[in-house]
Amino acid sequence: MLSKSSSIPLDRHSRKGQIFSLPLPTLVSGQDAGGKDFQERTVLFYISDSGAAFNLESLPPPGARLKLAIDLPPSLAEDKSLKLIINGRVALIEAPETGSGRQRISLRFESRYIIQAEEEH
């Protein structure tokens, strides 16, 4: 298991501030506004070195700490099944679009992340 500072880019070829717009399958865990633990699968539609955005049915409160387990694509994971484990705080919650029960959550990353093999997760 490796532990790195988020000041190191997620991709060896990226620059500080680079945005990654890959659809990345992710497991989000944390507590909802009622204090109940949840785990929910979603897909990141935005990720950078400072944060990420995704939709959730669960509603965490602003400032809540969430844990993301992001499935890294084989091209970034050297063809291994790796996950990026990163924590962050809810920075923004946007109301769901009409007909959707999923809120858009913007998460600001905290200072550390872990990359681990799938079987360790």
N, C-alpha and C positions, 0 to 999 in steps of 0.2 A: 504494500500500500504506500503510495507516495503522497506527501503533503506539500503543497506549494502555496506561495503567496499569489493572490489574484493580480498582482502587478505584473506577473509573468503572463504573456498572452496565452490564450487557450490553444492557439495554433502556432507552431514554430515560425510560420511565414507571415504572421500578422504583425501589424503595427499597433502601438498603444492607441486605443480609441476605435479600432476596427470593429465593424458591425458584421455579425454572422447572421444571415437570413435563411438558414436551413430549417426545414420542418424536422424537429427533433422530438421523438417520443420521450416522454418524461413522466416520472411518478412524483407527485407533490404530496408532502405530508406536513401536518401542522395542526393547529386548533382553529375551529371556526369561532364566530362571534359569540356563541353560547358556551365556549370553553370545551367543546367536545372534540376529541382527536379525530382526524380524518386522514385518509390516503385516497388520492384520486389520480387516475391516469389522464394525461392530456398531451398536447403537442405544443411545443414552443413555436411561436411564429416570429419571434424576435429574440436575439441574444447579442450582447456585446460584452466587453470586459467589465462593465459596471452594472449590468442588469439584464433582465429578461421580461418578456410579456407572454401571457398565455390566458386561456379561458378556463374557468372553474365553475362547477355547479355549487360547490361548497363556498361559503362566504366568510373568509377570514377578516378580522377587523383591520383597519389601517394600523400600520406599525407592527403587525403580528410577524413573528419569525416563522419562516417556512423553509423546509428542506426540499431540494430538488435532486432527484437521481436521474440524470440525463443520459440516454443511450447515445454514445458517440458513434458516428458513422464509421464504417471500416476504414475509409480513407484517412481519417484523423487518428484512428486507434491502431494503426499499423496492422490492419486485418485481424485484430483481436476483439473479443467482446468485452468492451470496457464501458464503465459509467463514470460520468463526472458528477461528483457529489458536492453540492454547494448550498450554503445557507444564505438567506437574505431576508429583508424586511419588506412588507407590503408598503409601497410608496403611493400607489394610486389604484382605485377601484372604479371601473366604469360600468354603468348599468348595462344589462343585457340588451341585445337588439330585439326588436319585436319578434315574438315567437320562440326566442331562445331563452333557456333558463341558466345560461352560463355567463357570468360576469367576466369582463376583461380585467386581469390582474397585472399590474406592473410591479416588478420586484427589483429592489436595489440590493446588489450583492454585498455581503460582508467580506472581510479581508482574507478569508482562507477557503481553499477548495481541496478536494481529495479525488484522485483518480484511482479506481479500483476495478479489479477483474469482476466480471458478472457473478461468478460463483461465490465471491466474498460478500456480495450485497445482501 
